[in-house]
Amino acid sequence: MKRIKENIILNNKFFKISNDIILNKNNSMGEHLRIEPKQNIGIAVLPILKDGSIIFQKQYRYSINQDIFQVVKGGSFEKTNPEDIMLEELEEELGLTSSNYIMVGDGHETPSIINQKTYLFIAYDCEFLKKSNKSVSPEEIFSDKIIVTKNELIKMIDDNVFKCFTSQALVLRYLKESGI
């Protein structure tokens, strides 16, 4: 597939969206939507508290018109180190810190139209900060959070509570790492 012409639909501080004219592998012409996030790296992290409980944030998602529980997700316009971005997002979104984490994978959430690479982490032994060093905007703070046990987490998976596939992938990886 080869791009013949880029037709930019939107170009703001968050995304560049184009509906490109392409030449398919069979030499036929076509169109293809492409979304380029301005954040060069995305992260998703499943926080595990010191007592072994798991924390999720509740966030309204406009495109599906509902609140969902999901892992911490975010990105950075400036930083290029996924670990630094992950630690910053843990602090900004949930007021957590962790020094015990692993990257369990990377990839693209919607590779058919979005070209942002996302890194997946599990952060163990998370603790709530007494006071954050970050200046956080109000839309970055999630007061709606849920803390669950491992058994409650398994029930949430069985009940299809997680509507975000990235969250599902991290939960399943965590359960595998836990020997369940």
C-alpha positions in Angstrom: 0.0 0.0 0.0 1.3 3.4 -0.9 0.0 6.9 0.0 -0.7 8.9 -3.2 -2.2 12.0 -1.5 -2.7 13.1 2.0 -6.0 14.9 2.6 -5.8 16.4 6.1 -9.2 16.6 7.8 -8.0 17.8 11.2 -4.7 19.0 12.6 -4.9 20.2 16.2 -2.6 19.9 19.3 -3.7 16.3 19.9 -4.1 14.6 16.5 -3.6 14.9 12.8 -6.4 13.0 11.0 -6.2 12.4 7.3 -8.3 10.6 4.7 -5.6 9.6 2.3 -5.8 8.5 -1.3 -3.8 5.2 -1.5 -2.6 2.7 -4.1 -3.5 -0.8 -2.9 -1.2 -3.8 -3.4 -3.4 -4.9 -6.3 -2.8 -1.4 -8.0 -6.4 -0.2 -7.3 -7.0 3.2 -5.9 -8.7 3.6 -2.5 -9.1 5.8 0.6 -7.7 5.1 4.1 -8.3 7.0 7.3 -5.2 7.6 9.4 -5.0 9.1 12.9 -1.6 10.3 14.1 -1.6 11.2 17.8 0.8 14.1 18.6 1.9 12.1 21.7 4.6 9.9 20.2 4.4 7.2 22.9 1.4 5.8 24.7 1.4 3.8 27.9 -1.0 1.6 29.9 -0.3 0.5 33.4 -2.1 -1.9 35.8 -1.4 -0.6 39.4 -1.1 -3.3 42.1 -1.1 -1.9 45.7 1.2 -3.2 48.4 -1.6 -5.3 49.9 -2.1 -7.0 46.5 -5.3 -5.2 45.6 -5.7 -3.7 42.1 -6.8 -0.2 41.3 -8.8 1.0 38.3 -10.0 4.4 37.3 -13.5 5.1 36.1 -13.7 7.4 33.1 -16.5 8.6 30.8 -15.7 7.7 27.2 -17.6 10.0 24.8 -17.2 7.8 21.7 -19.2 4.9 23.4 -21.3 7.2 25.6 -20.6 5.4 28.9 -18.4 5.2 31.9 -15.8 2.4 31.9 -13.3 1.0 34.3 -9.8 1.0 32.8 -6.2 0.9 33.7 -4.2 4.1 33.8 -3.5 5.2 30.2 -1.7 8.2 28.9 1.2 9.6 26.8 3.7 12.4 26.5 4.4 15.1 24.0 8.0 15.5 25.2 9.2 12.4 26.9 10.5 9.4 25.0 11.2 6.9 27.8 8.1 4.8 28.4 9.0 4.1 32.0 9.2 7.8 32.8 5.8 8.4 31.1 4.3 5.5 33.0 5.5 6.8 36.4 4.2 10.3 35.6 0.8 9.0 34.6 0.5 6.9 37.8 1.2 10.0 39.8 -1.0 12.4 37.8 -4.0 10.2 37.4 -4.2 8.2 40.7 -1.6 9.8 43.0 0.5 6.6 43.1 4.1 5.8 43.0 6.0 2.5 42.4 9.6 1.4 42.1 8.7 -2.2 41.2 7.3 -2.5 37.7 7.7 -4.5 34.5 7.0 -3.8 30.9 5.0 -6.8 29.7 4.6 -5.8 26.0 4.2 -3.2 23.4 2.2 -2.7 20.2 -0.5 -0.7 18.6 -4.1 -0.6 20.0 -5.8 0.1 16.7 -3.2 -0.5 14.0 -5.7 -0.2 11.1 -6.0 3.6 11.6 -3.8 4.8 14.5 0.0 4.8 14.4 0.8 5.3 18.1 2.9 2.7 19.8 1.7 1.8 23.3 3.8 0.1 26.1 2.1 -2.1 28.6 3.2 -2.2 32.3 2.3 -3.8 35.5 3.3 -1.7 38.5 3.6 -3.7 41.8 3.8 -2.4 45.4 2.1 0.9 44.5 1.7 3.4 47.2 -0.4 6.6 47.5 1.7 9.7 47.6 1.2 12.0 50.6 1.6 15.0 48.3 2.2 15.0 44.6 5.2 16.9 43.1 3.2 17.4 39.9 1.0 20.3 39.0 -2.0 18.4 37.8 -4.9 19.9 35.8 -8.4 19.0 37.1 -9.2 16.8 34.1 -6.3 14.6 34.9 -7.5 13.7 38.4 -9.8 10.6 38.7 -11.8 10.6 41.9 -13.8 7.7 40.6 -11.6 4.7 41.2 -12.2 1.2 42.3 -9.9 -1.0 44.4 -10.5 -4.7 44.0 -9.1 -8.0 45.3 -7.8 -10.6 42.9 -11.0 -12.7 43.3 -13.1 -9.6 42.5 -10.9 -9.0 39.5 -11.5 -12.5 38.2 -15.3 -12.0 38.6 -15.0 -8.6 36.7 -13.3 -10.5 33.8 -16.0 -13.2 33.8 -18.7 -10.5 33.8 -17.1 -8.6 30.9 -16.8 -5.4 32.9 -13.7 -4.1 31.1 -14.7 -2.5 27.8 -11.2 -1.5 27.0 -9.1 -4.3 25.3 -5.9 -2.8 26.6 -7.2 -3.1 30.2 -8.4 -6.7 29.5 -4.9 -7.6 28.1 -3.1 -6.2 31.1 -5.5 -7.9 33.6 -5.1 -11.3 31.8 -1.3 -10.9 31.7 -1.3 -10.0 35.5 -3.4 -13.1 36.3 -1.0 -15.2 34.2 2.0 -13.7 36.1 0.2 -14.5 39.3 -0.2 -18.2 38.4 -4.0 -18.1 38.0 
